[in-house]
Amino acid sequence: MATARQAIATLQYSALKIAMVLVVTLAGLAFAFPNILSEEMRESLPEWMSPLQLGLDLQGGSYLLSEVDLEAVEREQLTNLEESVRGALREERLGYRNLRSTDVEVFVTIPEDIDRARAAIRTSVPDMAIETLDNNRLRITIPDSVKSDQETAAVSQSLEIVRRRIDEFGTSEPSIQRQGDDRIIVELPGVGEPGRIKELIGQTAKLNFHMVEEGASANDPTNLPAGTMILPDANNPGLNLVVRRRVEVSGERLVDAQPSFGQDGRPIVNFRFDTVGGRMFGQTTSNNVGNRLAIVLDNEVISAPVINSPIVGGSGLIEGQFTIEEVQDLALLLRAGALPAPLLILEERTVGPSLGADSIRAGEFASVLGIVLVGIFMPIAYFSFGIIAVIALAANIGLLIGVLSLISATLTLPGIAGIVLTLGMAVDANVLIYERMRDEFESGRTLMNSLGSGFQAAFATILDSNITGLIAGILLFFLGSGPVQGFAVTMTIGILTSMFSAIMITRLLVWLWFSKTKPQTLPI
C-alpha cells in the first residue's frame, strides 16, 4: 500500500507545483521570443531581452591567430635584470665595469667587495641564481622555473589585454581564447575588414617616461654614457635621441587616457596617473626642470617636451603629429594596458556571410526535420501520450533557446548540433516513462498507480543517464576549446531542460489529462 500511495503522490500536482512549472516555462519562452522577431521589432524590447548571438561560422567575420613572442619576454627579463643589478651596485657605491645582459655578468673592481656586491644583488633580485667566477666576476642568471612562470604570466596577461582592447573597440560578441602554451585566437563575428583591429591587437603599446640624456650624441653609439640607449624620434624620421634606460614613470601607472584637442586645435591625448604614479611624475618633473622628458611608446619617442615647471597634478598630455584616428587608438591602447610582449599574427581568415547562411539553413533543416520525424513517430507509437511528449518537446526547445539567450551565449554550428542531439535525448526520457507505465499496467496495477509508478521508477534511470551526459558536457567545456565548447554548452543546458520537460512538464500534462478525462485504460 505504501508503494501505491507513493506512486499516486508522485503523479499528483499541487497548485504551487503547477504555478512553478508554468512560471519557469513561460519565462523560458519569453526569453526565447526575441529570436523569432525582426531586427526592427527587437529594437523596442528591453535590453535584457536579447536574441542569441551568431558565431563566426554562422554570421561570417574575421579570424586571427596570434602568438606571444616569448623570445621578447626573455630579452625583457635580461634587460630588467641588468638594470636591477646596476641599481643595486650603485646604491652600495661599489665599483664595477663590463656589465652586460647576454648572461648578466659584472666585473667587481675591488676584490674585497665581491661579497658585498653579491649580497647587494641578492637583495635586489632574490629569485635569481648568482655564481662567483674567476677574476672577480659575478654571473647572474634567471632560473628555468622563474622563466617559465614569467612566460606563463605574459601569455595570460596578453590574453586579458587583448580582451580589454577588443571590448574597448566595441566589437559585438567577440571570442577570445588561448590555444596551446603561447597562442591566442580572436574571432570577430560580423567584422569583414579586421585591419584596424589587427593593428590594435598587434601593437605592444608599452608606454614609459624616460629622461633625455642631454649632451649625448646619437651619432656616436660607441661613446654612449652608461645606462643610456638610442631610440628613434617618431616626429622626426631619420633622427634619434639618447635617453636613459631608467624608467622614471611606468605606463602601468596610467588610470585613464582620452583623446582631445590642444589649444592649437591639434589632436592630443590627455592622460592621468594613479596616486603613486602622480607622485612619481611630480617628483621627476620637479627634479628635472629645464630638461626634456621622453615619452616612449614601443621603443619609439613619440614626444620629448621640455619640462618648464613641475607637474604635480598627476596628469599630462601627449602631443605629436597625430591624426584624430591615431589619438583615438592611442588612448584606447593606453586605457587597455600594454602587452608584456609583441603578438605575432600567424594566421588571418575572413569568413563570408554566405557560408554562414548555408550553415544556418542546414542547421534549420536538420532541426525542423528532427522535430517533424519525432512529431510523427511519438503519436503513432504512444497515441495521446505521444502528443503530450511532442508538446513537452516544444516547451523544451523554447526553454533551451531561452536559457541560451539569457546567458548571452553565442550560437555556432556545433551548438546547433548540440540542440539537435537534445531533441532525441528529451524524447528518450518520455519513452522510458511510457514503457514503464505500460509494464506496470500490464502487471495488474490500477491506471493511477501505473501512471505514478512510471514516473517514479523511470526517474532513477533518467537521472543516471543524464548525469553521465552532464559529466561529458562539463569535461568537453573545460578541456575543449572553440567549437567543442559551443557544443558542450548547448548539450549541457539541453540535458537540464530536457530533464525538466520530461519530469515536470510531461507529468503535469499527464496529471491534467487524468484529472479531466477519468480514463479506465492506459492509452498506449
C-alpha angles and dihedrals in degrees: 000000000000090000091050092050090049091051092050091046089051091056099043121090127208122213089253092055092047090051092048093052092047093048094050093045095046091046090053092048091048092055090046093049097083090062092071095047128093122250091257093053092047091059091069093054123094117263094252090062100071129151127239114284116233119232128231094271092054104035100031124232141130135319123199126185114192136175129214110238099236091178088064089050090056092047090051090051092054093046092051090047091052092051092047091052092047091050093048094051093046092050090055090044091236121160116239143154141181094045106171133169106215087095099349107253130164134187113222109216099211114048092212090061095060094098093046090049091050091050093048092051091046090054093048097045107020096171096057128097113242121198126186112222132186123279093040094295129146124200118203117194135178112242116236092243091056091047091051093048092049093048091050090049090048092055093046091048091048091053092052094046092049088051092051092048092051091047091049090051090055103235111165119244100342121184114222119175143151123253120195120325102318111010132099126200119206119189117187113189113208095013108119099170108044097171098112093041090049089055091049092049095045098046112096093208094197104168122191136162118231133172117247112240100237116216096018117120121225088202092071107052092169093068101046117144115253114273096025135111139192118245130178120252108236093201094051111042112214094024125104135199131212110228133174116259092224112100108228094189125003123224087232086079091065115109099176141013126181134180115244143148128262126227090269091053096252119136114260138169120239113206136186131201130214119251096276093043092048090053092049092046091050092050092048094050092044092054095045107045108158094024128100124256115210116215102205122196117183093340093310126107106234094174136006109183124177113250102238096175139354114288105212103158095089093243139087144156139250117223128187145120094303133153121221091256091050094053090047091053093043092051090048092050093048092049093049093047136240125294112244089225138007119277116228114210106226101172137013125186134174117207114205120227091236090067089049091049090053090051091050092050091048091049093047091049092050092047095047092045091051092050092047094050092047090046090055098042101047098055090045092051100037106017112207091003087056089058089051089053091052091051090050089048091053090050089049092054090049091050092048094050090044094054092046089051092047093055091043092241120181113235116221133175092264086050089058088051088054090053092050090049089052091059092063093043092052093052091045090066090053091050091054091050095047095047091051089051090052092051092049094048093047090051090064105264122138119265095252092047090048092051093048093043090051092060095038097049096040093050095080092050092047091048094050095048093046094047090057088050091049091051090052091048093049092049091049090051097050098036099036131064140211113348092013090058091049090054091046093052096052093042093049095047089042091055091053094047092045091053090051093048095045097044102032110022097038091046091050092050092047091049092049090048092050094046094050103039101033092208124192100205136045109256096218 
